[in-house]
Amino acid sequence: MTSRWLRRPEGTPERLSYGADYNPEQWPREVWDEDVRLMREADVDVVSLAIFSWARIQPADGTWDFEWLDEIMDLLHANGIGVDLATATASPPPWLAVKHPEILPVTADGRTLWQGGRQHWRPTSPVFRRYALELVEALARRYRDHPALVAWHVNNELGCHNAYDYSDDAAAAFRRWLRERYATVEALNHAWGTDFWSQRYSDFEHVLPPRLAASYPNPTQQLDFARFSSDALKDHFVAERDLLRSVTPDVPVTTNFMVVGDTSFADYADFGREVDFVSNDHYRLPVDHSRDELSFSAAWVSGVASGDPWFLMEHSTSAVNWQPVNRPKRPGELERDSLAHVAHGADAVCYFQWRQSAAGAEKYHSAMVPHAGPDSRLFRDVVALGKRLGELSEVAGSRRAPARVAILVDWTSWRASELDSHPSENLRYRDEAFDWWLALVDAGVRADVVHAGQDFSGYDVVIAPVLYSVPDALAEELAAYAAGGGHLVTTYFSGIVDQDDRVRLGGYPGVLRELLGIRVEEFRPLHPQETVDVVGRAGADVSGAGDLWSEVVDLVDDATGVVAAFAGDEELDGRPAVTRRAAGAGSASYVATRLDAPSRAGVLAELLARAGVEPELPEHLRGAVEVVVRRGGDAEYAFYINRTDEPLDLTGVDGDPVGAGRGSVLAARGVEVRRRA
């Protein structure tokens, strides 16, 4: 992927961009003038426009209305505000759904998703594609030379509500996808294991999506349908992108991903190679360690972007409207959340939305201008953040500096490890990855998030949790990494199947047995609330417990040692819980349970010490501060993010503060940026 950033007018200085989704069609014309005045007050320089405007732009088949869009584009340009112009294809107008109900998605149990919400379209519908591209071409030709246009915004949150469509259009497209993947029906039968339950196919035409079945659908059918569905979304993006590039080759094209929480419907590591720059939407979730989940997601986006700057397309100034209880953000969190994304590589900070809606499904979702208007604490915080981003303008264009530790994530393992009919339905792939991230942050150690398929050979330590699906090529890459001096850490339910979800026979952890020097005969998942003690061995300072999973681990290589053992369980007492095998110049370690925070911290300290990785924070800041580093030109920019609600003393932290009024005290929920040579 070759990254291209916003197309700016010649002579415009590089800066961290600031703005929001802007929906002027919701407001009378006289409000537009106030909007641009307030945008200038807040130092806004970019807005995303026309995201949900198809019904306005094309009020009927063959009828177009661009006058209002012309006017707002001109007004924004006159006030120095660039436009990330959406293709408006996210939500078809009611007339299209009525005229062509065959564009509407169908659920696994055969129900139609009707118009009245949003994203009521099939990614594989040829009828929808024809109308969507007609709209895209009309927009591209009309605005290709408009000076306000800085980027194209394809659709919006592709797949947010329509990722999985089980319609006849989807079935036909799925069969085409399978033919391309397997070539012959015999190869499909082998991959899917269709001799089980008499599922053997004699023709591709007999294959359907995994619709509602009398029992569990075929697991590889489910996995392939998930792959296909991700590819279908990508295919729609590419169709719009290629049309835009043919008309406006000098304007970059993006779409907003959703790397947040358990959103796994799209393989963004693959999808990210198709955009000119990566964009992401992130919203704070009502979960434990919500602030750290934000940072983990932002680091994940940085991995998708291969370390290049990326665009934070949406997040919230305060409360959202779609959680069971929607609390506003506390003082300082608006700035803290935004700058945490900047620390992890965002060069644009934008919100949903500019002005809080007076009607509609998201009228209680916060915005830059709230219902209370500009005379409000929230808008004053918005203005203050604009000034702060201006102070940090020298950071723009820098890349996220590589860490020494990486967490390896894999979309296939995520999807496949959580399929039905498994040893435990309580396994959550992302939770295990996040727990390792959290332990690293607590230890004061920076970490990157990388994806299977990316080069991870330069990291001292790679943690690959629940690497359930391991093709032969990845197994060879992991072995070469350890032999070359890298230190691999993987966990329970890793190495179990190949890319087709077929079990690697001979004992667990399958294809990783030799590398790890261990063998497991049976999984031993734990019931909810069931735990087993974990204690250190050979001087390792480990004490705590595991839950969710356990295994009876046998050592099968003299080079494999025990870092920690299970204790207090009749079957497991004294058996290995964490192992480490010397492998070439490096090592390969295995964790056979989900460790609690104390035992994970002890295990991590032991493994990092053996790899020569030390904390990057003074001892008094470890656990309280997250440090992230960006690098550009001859300078590094270290971001110190306060994870607590108390001010902290930054004694022992080097570098010159960037921006006025910052000093040796890190405010509660604050962010300090230091420039280092």
N, C-alpha and C positions, 0 to 999 in steps of 0.2 A: 504494500500500500504506500503510495506517495501522497503525503498530506498536503492539502492546499487550504489556506485559511481564508477568512472573509476578504472579499474584493473591496478594498477601500479606495476612496478617491486619492489621486496622486497627491503626495505631500502630507497626507494625514499621518500623524505620529502613531507609533505602535503603542497600544495600551491594553489594559484588561477591560474588555467590553462589559457593558452593564445594561440590563433591560428586562423585557418581559414579553409574554404573549400579549398582543394588543387586539382588542375586539371593538373597534369604533362603531361597527354596525349596530351594536347594542345601545348606542347613545345618540341623542339629538346632535345636530351639527354644531351647535354652540358649545357643546362640551369638548369638542375636538381641540379648539383653541386653548382651552384651559389645560387639556391633557399635554399638549406639546410644551406649554409654558412650565408645567410642573416637571415634565421630563427633563427639560434643560436645568431646572433647579436641582434635580437629583443627579445630574451628570449622566443621564441615560444616553447611549449612543447607538443602540440597536433594539429593534422590536421584531417579533415574529408576527406576521400579518396574514389574515385570510385563512387561518387554519380550518375553521368551520364555516366557511362562507360560500360553499357551492350553491346553496339555495338562493343566495343573494346575487351571485354572479350569473347564474343560469336559472332564472325563475321558471322557465318552461323549456321543453325540448325545442332546440333551435332558436331560442331567445336569449340574448346576452345583455347584461347591464354592468358596464365597467366604469360608469361615470363616478360613482362614489369611491371606487378603489383608485381611480386616477387622482381624484382630489386629495385623498388622504396620503397617497404616495408623494404627491407634490408638496403637501404641507409638511410631512416628515422631513423630506430632503431640504426644504427651505430652512428648517430648524436644526440641520446638521445631524439628523438621526437616520441611520441606515436601516434597511428592511431585509430581513430574512423572510422571503416571500414563500408562503406555503402553496402547494399545488391544490389545496382544498379538497382533496379526494378522500379525506378521512371519513366523511359522513355524507352519503348520498342524499339529495333532496327528496322530500316525500313523493313528488311526481314520478321520480324514476322508480322507486320501490313499487308504486301502484301500477305503473305501466309495464314494469318487468319484475314481477315478484320472484322470478327465477334467479335473481341476484342475491336473494336473502339466504343467510347461513342456516344450516340445519344441525341440531345437536345430535349426540350419539344415540339418543332415544327417539329421534325422528321428529322433534318439535322444531318449528320454524321460528327464527328470531326476527321479529317484525320491526319495522321502522317505528320511531318514537323515542329511541335512545340515541345511540351513535354506533358507528362502525358496523352497520347492518349490511354487510356485503361479503361475498365469497371471494377469497383470494384467488381462486381458480376460475371464476366466472368469466367466460369470453365476452358476455354482454356487458358486464361491469367494466371490464378492461377497455372495451371500445369506447364507452362513454367517458371513462376516466382519462384516457389518453387524448380524447378530443378536447377536454377541459384543459389538460396540461399544455397542449400545443397552443391553444388560444391564449393562455396566460404567458407562455414563453415568447410568443411572437409579439404580443402587445407591450411587454415590459423589458424586452431584452436589452434595450438601450437606455433604460431609465437610470439616472444617476444614483437613485436611492438604493437600487438593488445590490446587496452585498453577498447574498447566498440564496440558494433554493432549498426549501424545506419540504421534502416529499412526504405526503400523507401526514400521519401523526401517530406516534406510539403504535407502530404496525403490529397488529396481533393482540392488542390489549384486551379486546373483547371478542375477537373473531379468529383467534389463532387456529382453533380446531373446528373445521367444518366437515361434516359427514354427508354432504349432499351427493347427488349423482355427478355433478361437475367435479367434486373432489375425488369421487371414486374413479372416474375416468382418468383424471390427472395422476392419481396415486398409481394406477396401473402403468401409465406411461413411465413414471418415475421408477417403478420396480423393474420394468423391462430394461431401462438404461442401467440400473444398478446390477442386476443379476444376469441379464442376457437370455437365460433359459429358465423355464419353469422348474427344471430339475435342480438348478442352483438355488432357486428360492426355496424349494422344498427342503433342501439340506440345511440352509441357513436357519429356516424357521422350525425345523424339527417336526414337520407336519405329519409324520407317521404316528405321532402321539395324538390320541383322540380322533383318529380318522380324518385329519384335516388336509390330507394330501391333495394338491391341486393338479389338474391335468391341462389347465389353460389359464393364462393370466387373466382372461376375461371373467373368471370365476372369483377373483379376489375382490374383497370389499374393504373399506376402512373398518377399524375395530368398533363397529356399532354395538349397541346394547346387546349382550349375549346372555344365554342361559347360565353361563358360568364364566370363569375368567377367560378373556380373550387371549389368543396366542401372544406370549410376551415379546417375541421378536417382531411380530406384526405391530404391536403397540409401539415398540421402539422405532421401527421403520416409519410408522405413520407420524411419529413425533419429528423424525428427521425430515420427512417429506413436508410436513406442515411448516417447519422452519424455512425450508428451501422455497416453498410456495410464497411465503411473505417476501423473501429475498428476491424472488423472481419478479414479483410485482414492483418492488423498489427499483430493480434494474431496468424494467420496462419504462418507468417514468424517468429515471435518471438518464437513460440513453437518449430519450427524446429531448430532454432538456439540454444535454450536451450537444446534440446536433444543431440546436438553435442558438444556444448561448455557451459556446465552448470555454469562455473565460470566466464563467460564474461557477463557483464550487457548489456541490450538491451534498446534502446531508439528510439524515432522518433521525429522529430522537429515539434512542434505545431506552430500555427500562431495567437497568442493572440496579436492582433493589430487592431485598427480601428474597422470597421464594419464586421470583419470576424466572421461569426456565423454559418458556415456550419457544424462544429463539436462541440459536447458537450464535451469540454476538461475536465470539472470536472469529468465526467464519464470516459472518455478516459484515464485520468491521472492515474487511478488506475491500468492500464495494463502495464505501463512502469517501468523499474527499477529505472530510474531517469527522471525527467521532463526536456525537452529541449524546447526552444522557439526561433523563428525568429521574430525580430522586426525591423521595419524601420520607421524612422521619417516621419510623414505625413505633407503635406502642409496645416495645419489647425491652427486656433487660439490655443494658448497655446500648441504648439507642444511638448515642453519639458515636460510639465506636463502630456500630453497624454502618453509619454514614461513611466513616473513613474507610472501612473495609470495601464498601461498594465503590467509593471513589478510586481506591487503589486498583480494584478490578477493572474499572473503566480505563484507567491508565494503561493496564495491561492490554486491553482490547486495542487501545490507540498506539501500542508499541512505544510508549513513553512520550509521544508527541503531545503538544497541547490539544485540549479538547474543549467542547462547548457544553456547559451546564445549561441545558435548554429550559428545564423547569425544576423549581423546588418551591417551597412555600415561605412567605414572610412570617407567617404565624400559624394559626389553626387550619386544618383541612376540614372537609365536610363528609368524608366517607368512612371514618372510623366509628365504632359504637359510641365513643365519647371523644369529643374534639376539643382538646385543651389548647389555649394559645401558648406560644413560645414565651419563655421567661426573658427578662431583660438581658441583653447581650447575646442571646442565642441566634438572632437573625444574622449578626455579623460573624459570630463564631462558626455557624454552619457553612456560610458562604466561603469564608476564608479556609476552612478545612478542605473544601473542594478545590480551591485555588492551590493549596499546598500540594495536592495530589495531581496537579496538572491542568486544571481548568483555566483557560484564558478568557472565558466569558461567563458571567454570572447572571442568569436570568430566572424569572419567576413565572409561574402561573398565578395571577395575571397582572396586568397593569392596574386596571380599575375594577374593584369588586362589583360583581354583577348584582343588579337589583331584582332579577328574575331568573328562573331556570334552575337546573339541578345542582349547580355549584354556586349558588348565591351566598352560601355561608362559608365558602372557601376564601381564605384571606388573600389579599392582593397588596400591591405596592401603595395604591391609594385605597384605603378602606372605606366602608360605609360612612364612617365618621368624618371622612374628608381629609384634606391636607393638614388641618389643625388637629393633629393627633400624634400620640407618641410613636405609633407605627410609622407614619410618614416621616417624622423627624429621624427615626432610625434608618429609614430608606435613604434619606438625604445624606446622613452621616456615613453610611456604607459607601455611597457614591464617592464621597471625598476620600475615604480610606483607600478605595481601589485606585483612585488617582495617585495617591501617595506611593502605591506599589507598582506604578506603571513600568518601572525598569524590569520587573519580573516577567512581563509579557514576552512570549517567544522562547523562554527557557524551557528545558525539558526536565522531567522528573529524574533525579539522579539515581542510578541503580543502587539497590541495597545489596547486602551480602547474603541475605536470606530471601527465599522465594517460597510462596505457597502455590503449588501446581494444582490447577482446577481443570476439570474435564467435563464437557457438557454431556457426552455419552454416559460417563460414569454417574453423573448426577441423575439423569433421566432413568437409566436402567437400574440403578441401585434402589430406587424407590418404587419399582413396579410391584404389582400384587404377587401373592404366592411366594413370598420370600421368608427367610428365617425370622424376621421381625418387621412388622409394619410401622414400628416407631423410629426407624432409622431416618435421619434427615441429613442429607449430604452437606448442604450448605452450613448447617449448624456445626458439624465437625470441623469444616474448614475455618469457620469464624472463630471457634474456640481456640484454634492454634494461633490465629491472627491476634486474638485478645491476649493470649499468653505472651506473645512477642512484644506487644505494646506495653503490657505490664512490666516486662523485663527491660524496657528502654531500648529495644532492638528494632530497627527499621526492617520492613519486609515489603517485597513486591508481590503482586499476584500475576502469575504467568499461566499460559494455557497450553495444554497438550498440543503439540505441533509447533510451538515456539521454541527457540533455542534457549535452553536453561543451563548450558554448560558453564557459564561464567559465574554461577552462584556457588558460594561455599557450602551452603545448606539448602536443600530442596525438601520441603514437606509436602507429601502427596497423600492427603487423607482420603480414605474410602475410594481408592483408585480401582474400582470394581471391574471396569472393562479395560483390558490391556492387550491391544493388538501386538503381533510379533515385533513390528518395527519399534514400538514404544518400549517394549521389554528390552530390546537390544540397546536402545538409547539410554535407559535407566542403568543398565549394567555398565555401559561405557562411561557414563557419568561418574559412577562410583569408582571404577577402575582408574579413571583419570584424576582422582583426588577429591571428588565431590562427596558430600555426606548426605545420603538419602534417608528420609524418615517417611515410612508409610504406616498404615493402620489396618485394623480389622476390615474384613470384606474387601480386600484389595487383591488384584491379580486373578480374580475368580473366573472371568469369562473372556472370550474373544470379542471382536467387534460385532458379532452376530448374537451375542448373549448365549453362546454355547459354552458350557462348563469346561474348564481345563481339568482333565482327569488326572488322577494320581495323588490327590490330596491337596489341601489348601496351604498357602495362598497361591495355588495354581502356578502360573508362569513365573512367579517371583520366588518360588521355593528355593531354588539354587542360590539366587542372589542373596537371600536373607538367611539361608542356612537353617531353616526351620521347616517343620511339617505339622499340619493340623488335620486330624481325621474327621472331626465334626464341629460345626458351629455350636455355640452354647449361649444363645441370646438370653438376656436377663429380663424378668418381668418388670413392669413399672414399679417403682419404689424399691426394687431389689438392688442391692449393692454388694460389692466384694472389696475387701481391703487390698491396698497396694503398698508394698514397702520396698525400700531401696536395697540393693545388693552391691557388694564390692566397693563400699564407701560412698555410693551415690546417696545424696541427701533427698530421699523421696519418701513422702508419707502422705497417704490420702486414700481415695477409694475410686472404684470404677463403677459405671452403671451401663445400661443398655445392652452390652455385649461382653462375652468372655469366650475363651477358647482354651482347650488343653493343648499347649504348645510343646512339641518335641524338638530338641536341638539335634540337627543331623550333620553338623559341621563343627570340627574342633575350633574353628576361628570364630564361632558364635558365642558370645558371652551374654550374661543376664544382667541387665541394668536395674530391673525391679521385678518383684515376684508377687503373686497373689498370696493372701494370707487369710486364715480363719474360715475357709470354705472346705467342706469335706472332700470334694473332688479336685479343687484347684490349689489347695494349700501347698505352698512351696513351688508351684509350677510357674514358668516364666510369664510375666505380664508385659515386659518390655525387653527386647533383645537388641544386640548390636553385633554385627559381623564385620570384621575387617575385610575389605574388598579392594584389592589392588592398592592404590595410594589413598583410597577413601574408605567409606564404610556404608553399610545399609542397616537401618534400624527398623524394628517392627513393634507396634503398640497394639496389644490384643484386646483392649477395652476402651470405652470412652472414659477418659480420665477426668476427675474433678479438678477444680482450679488449683488446689495445693499440690496434688500429685503431678499435674501437667507442668506446673512451674518447676518442680524439682527435676522431672525428666528432661525438660527443655534446657534447664541450666546445665545439666550433665552433658547432654548432646552438643550444645553450643560450645561448651568449654573444650570438648574434644576436637571440635572443628576450628577452634581458635577465634570464635566470634564473641566480641565483647559488647556490652551496652554502650550506647552513644550519648547517654545522659548522666549527669552527676547523680550520685546515689540518692540524694534527697528529693530528686524529681522523678525517679523511676516509679511507674505506676500512676503518677499524678499528671504526667505530661506525655503527649505523643509528639515525636519529632519527625518531620518530613523534610526532604531536601530537594530543591530544584537547582539546576545548573545551566548557566548560559554565559557565553563569552568567557571572561576571565574571573567570573564571580560565582559563588554558590549562595543560595538563599535558603536558610534554615528556618522552617516554620515551627514554632513551639506552641502547641495547642493544649490549653488547660482543660483537662478532663473532669475537673472538680468544680465545686461551687464556692471555692475559697481562693483568695489571692495567694500567689506563690512567689517566692524569692528566686530570681534567676541567677543568683551568684554561681559562678563556675561555668556559665554559658558564654562562649566567645562570639565575636563578631560585632558589627556596628548596626544599631537599630535602623530599620528602614521606615521612614515616616516620622512626622513630628509627634512629640508628646508621648513617645514610648520609652520605657526605661528598664530598670532592674526589677520591677514588680510586674508579674504577669497577672492581669486582672482575672477575677472569677469568670469562668467561661470565656476567657479572652484568648487572643492569638498574637504572638510576638513574632516579627520577622527580622532576622539578623543576616546582614551581608558579610560573607567571608571570602577572602581571596582564594 
